Amino acid sequence: LSAMGRTLEGWMRVYNCDDKAETVGKACLKPFFKLSASTADSAQVSMIVAGNFALAYIEGEEGELLPIVVDPDAVFDQDTTLRDPIGFFEKSASIEDLVKHRHEMKASKTPCGFAAFQRTLPPGHAVTLVEVFGHATSLG
């Protein structure tokens, strides 16, 4: 079964990123996650157009989408337990560094969807981060 998981991972890809190279680049604002082809045990392979999406914003600032980190290595690095954000703490000086300077893999890998932002709050103030995940029948 573990070999099958790696095979499925080879068909995974993140689309709809703003950078020109969809496979490697900076964080996405509206990533679309999908398999590129069917995984059924069949002689016929079919394309998959449906997928999942993620987007995030700060409540009260709905016009500005936050970047979504889609490569779990950017946050966790080599911690496959996904408990300790080693990649963030050891390789990023700030959230801005994480989303603007880190090259993320967007193909042949199981993605993640972490919204990223940094804000200093005065005592007694709060901020609400809204992250929406959903399914769509196509990207268009």
N, C-alpha and C positions, 0 to 999 in steps of 0.2 A: 504494500500500500504506500509506503514512503516513496517508492520510485514513481508511482502514479501521480502523487502530489507534485513531484518535481516536473513531470511531463506536463501537467495542467499549468503549472507556473510558467512554462515556456510559451504558452498561448496568451498569457495575461499582458495587458498593456493599458497605459493611461493616455487618453486622448484629450484634445481641447485645451492644450497648454498654450500660453501666449508666446512662448519662445519658438523660434523657427525649427529647432530640432526637437521633435516630440519624444525621442527616446532618452536624451540626456539634456539637462538644462536646469533652470531655476524653478522655484515653486510655482504652482498653477493657481489661478484665481477660481476657475470653474472646471475642475478635473472631471473627466468622464471615464469610468473604469469598466472595462469589458474584456471578454475573451475574444480573440480575433476569429476563431473558427469553432465549430461544434466539437465536442469531446466524446460524442457517442461512439460506441464500438460498432462502426458501420463502414461499409465500403465507400459510402458517399459522404463527402465532407461538405458542410454548408457554412456559409458566413453567418456570423452573429451580429446583429445591429443593435439589439437591446443592451442596456448596461445600467450602471449605477452612477450617481453623481453626488458631489458634496459641494457646499458653499457655506461661507461664514461671514458674519458681520457683527459689529458692535451695536447693541440695541440703542436706537436713537441716531445712528449713523448708517442707516440702511443703504444709502447710495454708494458706499465704499466697501467693496468686498475685501476680505482678508485673504492673504496667500494661504494655500493649503500645501503642507509638506506631504508628498506622496511616497517618498522612499523611507522605509523604516530605519535604514542604516544611518540616515541623516540625524535621527534622534537617538537610536539605541546602539549604533555602531555594531560591535560584535556580540552584544548581549542578546542571545537568541531567546532568552526567557522573557524579554520585553518588559522587565521590571525596572531596570536602572537606565536612565537616559544618558548613557556614557558618551555617545556621539555629540549630544548637545553640550554637556558640561565640559568635556575635554577638548572638543574641536571647534566650538563656536563661542565667540566672545559675547554675543548678544543674539536676540531673536532676529534682528536685521541681518546679522552675519549668516545666520542659519538659512534664511530665505533668499538672500541676494547673492551669496558667494558660494554656496554649496551646489555641486553638480549632482542632481538626483537621477537615478536610473528609473526610467518609466516604461521599460519593456522587459519581458521574460523574468518577472519577479512579482511576488505577491505585494501589492501596494498597501499603503495606509492612508489616512486622511486626517491629519492634525492641523487645525487652524492655528496660525501663529500671529501674535501681536504682543507688543510690550507697552506698558503704560505705568506711570508712577501715580499712585492715588494719594490724595491728602487723607489724613486720619478721618474716619467716619464716612468716607465716600465709597461707592461701589460701582462696578461696571458689569454689564451682562454680555457675555459672548454667546451669540446664537449660531449654532452649526446645524445645517440641514442636510440630511442624507435622504436619497430617494432613488427610485427606479424609473427609467424612461424607456420607451419602446425604440427610440433612436436618438442619435445626437442632434439631428436636424430638426 
